[in-house]
Amino acid sequence: MDVHKASISLCALDDETGEIIGETKCANDPKLVVKFVKTLKKKVDAETTFRSGYEAGCLGYALCKGLTKLGISCDIMAPTTMYNSSKHKMVKNDRMDAKMIARNLASGTYKSVYIPDEEDLDVKEYVRMRKDFILALKKIKQEIGALTLRHGYSYSLGKSRWTIAYFKWLDDLPLSRMLRMTLDEYVIQYEELTKKIKRFDQQIEELSHNVRFEEPVQKLRCIKGIDTSAGMTIQVEISDFSRFPTAQAFSSYLGLTPSEHSSGEHTRNGAITKQGNRTVRSTLIECVNSLAKGKVGHKSKRINARQKGQPARIISYADQATERLQRKFYRMIDSGKPRNVAITAAARELACFIWGIETNNV
């Protein structure tokens, strides 16, 4: 099934012979897919089983769940794992896409997307909403800084902005009436977003004490750089860590492993693949940016408070992870590696430590 907001292109293929036994296009309605399957059953053996699939995209899990309820087996297929011929790149339309999906489904050249349960899905949407508001706040900050800079004002009273002193400096700027109105609107928007994010954080804090999330999230918080929001993001995005056989498989799923373009005697590694879950990947990058600060081996009072009441082996494992990642980061920086490269390499190892905690391989 090549699915879109308003339509679905269907292609039925016999996995034994490779013969296409039916094609059509219909409205985006699971009942119409069932009708198409019933029509096909008249052409083939009555005991033939049907399996459907579509590429993961903006439609989420709704179609898959709808078909499952109606008795049609359905897989959501990860696009980055599917085989795609060069011919398909030359002629691409909905009909060709449906054929390509059917061939992948028949030959098994794909990996299914994990489908979370309703509770995890609901919490995941809430956590992602907070992340969207964080990005909106970042954009407002950039607009305020750009506005003042365009008109010749640069804040030099301290290293840190977005403090009481910084906003007092903004209030004292000698701006025209129209510019003052513009700046005030930005500041009002900044304050509103800040209040909303604080409210979201309080709600996420309450959710983290749910029986379902409390134990794994509190264990993750033992590692420096992982706060409640980051721990909840990782937990609800992944849900079931046991589906990854190794730590390397988990980091590969997050797209944190280097790409490779090798031929003959030449081996060349490139940037990270950036496949898989983008939300968790960016969250780990943020965690490492926080983890990399401070002295190696030093534990703050905040980290000690987080670790209070946790098993000794979890605390020891978390401390080991923090120290190893800090040393790795500083070693790469000292050897001349760009900061972003060092952060990404540390994030890849952090993913491995998280897998260890979540699967009790500590």
Summary of the structure (lengths in Angstrom):
residues: 362
radius of gyration: 25.5
end to end distance: 42.3
largest distance: 82.2
contacts: 1022
relative contact order: 0.07
helix: 57%
strand: 10%
